[in-house]
Amino acid sequence: MTRVLECPDCGRRTFYEKRRCLDCGADGLRPRDSGVGIVQAVTAVHVTPDGVSAPNRLGLASFDGDASIIARLEDGLEAGDSVVLETPDGAGSPPRLVPAETDRDRETPTSSGKQ
């Protein structure tokens, strides 16, 4: 699972490396698991640079603590779906939003299928 940075003072989270919290200015942001997010919007880019397949589906997903990210979206995902952010190990491979699993007994997302 992807890590986010969390402010020790106000709890705001960000996916991007920061020295200080964007909300309160506190130092010492701590790494945390990003958890499960919700796809807020979906778009497709039809004119792409070399090496990027078209259409390139992108999704805006929001996570706990006000962290949001735009990333490649796995086929079949739509607005309202539960997702996790997957970051490949290989250099040059962009992160992507993939389905979050659902524990059917508890009806809560865990980390890879729809809610």
C-alpha positions in Angstrom: 0.0 0.0 0.0 1.2 3.5 -0.7 2.4 5.8 2.0 1.2 9.3 2.7 2.8 12.0 5.0 0.6 13.0 7.9 0.9 16.2 10.0 1.5 15.4 13.7 -0.4 18.6 14.8 -3.5 18.9 12.5 -3.7 15.4 10.8 -3.6 16.7 7.2 -2.2 14.2 4.8 -0.4 14.6 1.5 1.0 12.2 -1.1 3.8 14.6 -2.1 7.1 15.2 -0.2 6.8 18.3 1.9 9.0 19.8 4.7 6.1 21.4 6.4 2.3 21.0 6.7 0.4 23.0 4.1 -2.4 23.8 6.6 -0.6 24.6 9.9 3.1 24.8 9.0 4.2 22.1 11.5 7.4 20.2 10.9 8.0 16.5 11.2 5.4 15.0 8.8 5.1 11.2 9.5 4.6 8.4 7.0 1.3 6.5 7.2 -0.6 4.0 5.0 -2.9 5.9 2.5 -5.8 3.5 3.1 -8.8 3.3 0.9 -10.0 6.2 -1.2 -13.1 7.1 -3.3 -12.9 8.0 -7.0 -14.4 11.5 -7.2 -14.0 12.1 -11.0 -12.9 10.2 -14.1 -11.6 11.5 -17.4 -9.9 10.0 -20.5 -7.0 11.7 -22.3 -7.1 10.8 -26.0 -3.9 12.7 -27.2 -1.0 11.3 -25.3 2.8 11.5 -25.4 4.9 8.7 -26.9 4.9 5.7 -24.6 1.5 6.4 -23.1 -1.4 4.4 -24.5 -4.6 6.3 -25.5 -7.1 6.7 -24.2 -5.3 7.3 -20.9 -7.9 6.9 -18.2 -7.3 9.1 -15.1 -9.2 9.4 -11.8 -9.2 11.9 -9.0 -9.4 10.0 -5.7 -9.8 11.4 -2.2 -8.4 9.7 0.9 -8.7 10.3 4.6 -7.1 13.4 6.0 -7.8 15.6 2.9 -5.2 13.8 0.7 -6.2 13.7 -3.0 -4.4 12.5 -6.1 -4.9 12.2 -9.8 -3.5 8.9 -11.2 -4.0 6.4 -13.9 -7.3 4.5 -13.4 -7.7 0.8 -13.9 -10.3 -0.2 -16.5 -13.8 -0.6 -15.1 -13.5 1.8 -12.2 -15.9 4.8 -12.1 -16.8 7.7 -9.8 -17.9 6.4 -6.4 -15.7 3.2 -6.4 -13.4 2.4 -3.6 -9.7 2.3 -4.6 -6.2 2.0 -3.3 -3.1 3.7 -4.9 -0.6 1.2 -6.3 2.9 2.4 -6.9 5.0 0.0 -9.1 8.6 -0.7 -8.0 10.0 0.0 -11.5 11.4 3.5 -12.2 9.3 5.4 -14.7 6.1 3.4 -13.9 3.4 5.8 -12.7 1.2 5.1 -9.7 -2.3 3.9 -10.5 -5.7 3.6 -8.8 -6.9 0.0 -8.5 -10.0 -1.5 -6.9 -10.0 -1.9 -3.1 -11.0 -5.3 -1.8 -14.1 -5.6 0.2 -14.6 -7.7 3.2 -18.1 -9.0 2.4 -18.8 -10.0 6.0 -18.2 -6.4 7.3 -19.1 -4.6 4.1 -16.1 -2.3 4.4 -13.2 -1.8 2.0 -9.9 -3.4 2.8 -7.5 -3.2 -0.2 -8.3 -4.5 -3.8 -12.2 -4.8 -5.3 -15.3 -2.6 -5.3 -17.2 -1.5 -2.2 
